[in-house]
């Protein structure tokens, strides 16, 4: 009988320690979950702060940067009107092969609303375009910007100067 009681005590002790180790594991999982959420919250805060400081910093896609450039070029003349917006959509669909330009247009308008002028845009994104686009694509992009600038009438002196700077920054001078 005392052997049976000893075995029961051993089984009870093993069950107790197994349960305690299981509880410690669950506590460790909860701590790592809390730490992961805290790190995620901190990263979201840093990203949100970066975007709030300068929406131009959030753009890392050459297509979105191109839309911002076209809108900024139109804004050198005045506000973005429907003919210019339609021209930008047309360029996105034909030259850049974007099936539905709505999302990139909305994002581009938002970023362009935080820009100073077209020269600031071309200065900011020139390395992005040169790194992501080959010479032919850069030439097509430049031609698209030029066409969009001329939609509402002859290109103004300010737009012409911005186009010259864009051409230089795209390394298209021959």
C-alpha positions in Angstrom: 0.0 0.0 0.0 2.8 2.4 0.8 4.3 1.7 -2.6 1.0 2.7 -4.2 0.8 5.9 -2.2 4.4 6.7 -3.2 3.5 6.2 -6.9 0.5 8.4 -6.5 2.6 11.1 -4.8 5.1 10.9 -7.6 2.4 11.2 -10.3 0.8 14.1 -8.4 4.1 15.9 -8.1 4.8 15.4 -11.8 1.4 16.7 -12.7 1.8 19.7 -10.5 5.2 20.6 -12.0 4.0 20.0 -15.5 1.0 22.4 -14.9 3.4 25.0 -13.3 5.7 24.8 -16.4 2.7 25.2 -18.7 1.6 28.3 -16.8 5.1 29.8 -17.0 5.0 29.2 -20.8 1.7 30.9 -21.1 3.0 33.9 -19.1 6.0 34.1 -21.4 3.8 34.1 -24.4 1.7 36.9 -23.0 4.9 38.9 -22.3 6.1 38.5 -25.9 2.7 39.4 -27.2 2.7 42.6 -25.2 6.3 43.4 -26.3 5.3 42.8 -30.0 2.3 45.1 -29.7 4.5 47.8 -28.1 7.1 47.5 -30.8 4.3 47.6 -33.5 2.8 50.7 -31.9 6.1 52.4 -31.8 6.8 51.7 -35.5 3.4 52.9 -36.5 4.0 56.1 -34.4 7.3 56.7 -36.2 5.8 56.1 -39.6 2.8 58.3 -38.9 5.1 61.1 -37.6 7.3 60.8 -40.7 4.3 61.0 -43.0 2.8 63.9 -41.1 6.1 65.8 -41.3 6.4 65.4 -45.0 4.1 63.2 -47.2 6.8 63.4 -49.9 9.0 61.2 -47.7 6.4 58.4 -47.8 6.6 58.0 -51.6 8.9 55.2 -52.7 7.1 54.1 -55.9 8.2 55.7 -59.2 4.6 55.7 -60.5 3.3 57.6 -57.5 6.2 60.0 -57.7 5.4 60.5 -61.4 1.7 61.4 -60.6 2.9 63.9 -58.0 5.3 65.4 -60.5 2.5 65.8 -63.1 0.1 67.3 -60.6 2.8 69.7 -59.3 3.6 70.7 -62.9 -0.1 71.6 -63.6 -0.3 73.5 -60.3 2.6 75.7 -61.5 -0.1 77.2 -63.8 -3.0 77.2 -61.3 -5.3 74.7 -59.6 -5.7 71.2 -60.9 -8.8 71.4 -63.2 -10.7 68.5 -64.8 -9.0 68.7 -68.2 -5.6 68.3 -66.6 -6.8 65.6 -64.3 -8.2 63.7 -67.2 -4.9 64.1 -69.1 -3.0 62.7 -66.2 -5.4 59.7 -66.0 -5.0 59.2 -69.8 -1.1 59.3 -69.4 -1.3 56.8 -66.6 -3.4 54.4 -68.6 -1.6 54.7 -72.0 2.0 55.4 -71.1 2.3 53.8 -67.7 -0.2 51.0 -68.3 -2.2 51.5 -65.1 -5.6 49.9 -65.4 -7.4 51.9 -62.7 -5.5 55.1 -61.8 -8.0 56.2 -59.2 -6.0 55.1 -56.1 -2.7 56.5 -57.3 -4.5 59.8 -58.4 -6.0 60.3 -54.9 -2.6 59.6 -53.3 -0.8 61.8 -55.8 -3.2 64.7 -55.1 -2.7 64.4 -51.4 1.1 64.4 -51.7 1.1 67.2 -54.3 -1.0 69.3 -51.9 2.0 69.3 -49.6 4.5 70.3 -52.2 6.0 73.7 -52.7 6.7 73.6 -56.5 7.5 71.2 -59.3 11.3 71.8 -58.9 11.1 70.4 -55.3 9.3 67.3 -56.6 11.8 66.7 -59.3 14.7 67.2 -56.9 13.2 64.9 -54.4 12.4 62.0 -56.7 15.1 62.2 -59.4 17.2 59.5 -57.8 14.1 57.2 -57.5 13.3 57.6 -61.2 16.9 57.2 -62.4 17.2 54.0 -60.2 13.9 52.5 -61.3 13.5 53.6 -64.9 15.7 53.0 -67.9 16.5 55.9 -70.3 13.6 55.1 -72.7 11.1 55.0 -69.8 12.5 58.3 -68.4 12.1 59.9 -71.9 8.5 58.6 -72.0 7.8 60.0 -68.5 9.3 63.4 -69.5 7.2 63.5 -72.6 4.1 62.7 -70.5 4.8 65.5 -68.1 5.3 67.9 -71.0 2.0 66.9 -72.6 0.1 67.3 -69.2 1.7 70.7 -68.7 0.4 71.9 -72.1 -3.2 70.6 -71.7 -4.7 74.0 -70.5 -2.7 76.1 -72.9 0.8 77.0 -73.8 3.5 76.1 -71.3 4.2 79.0 -69.0 7.7 80.3 -68.3 7.6 78.7 -64.8 6.5 75.4 -66.2 9.2 75.6 -68.9 11.9 76.2 -66.3 10.6 73.3 -64.2 10.6 71.0 -67.3 14.2 72.0 -68.1 15.2 71.1 -64.5 13.3 67.8 -64.7 15.1 66.9 -68.0 18.4 67.6 -66.3 17.5 65.6 -63.2 16.4 62.7 -65.3 19.8 62.7 -67.0 18.2 63.2 -70.4 20.6 65.9 -71.7 22.5 65.0 -74.8 
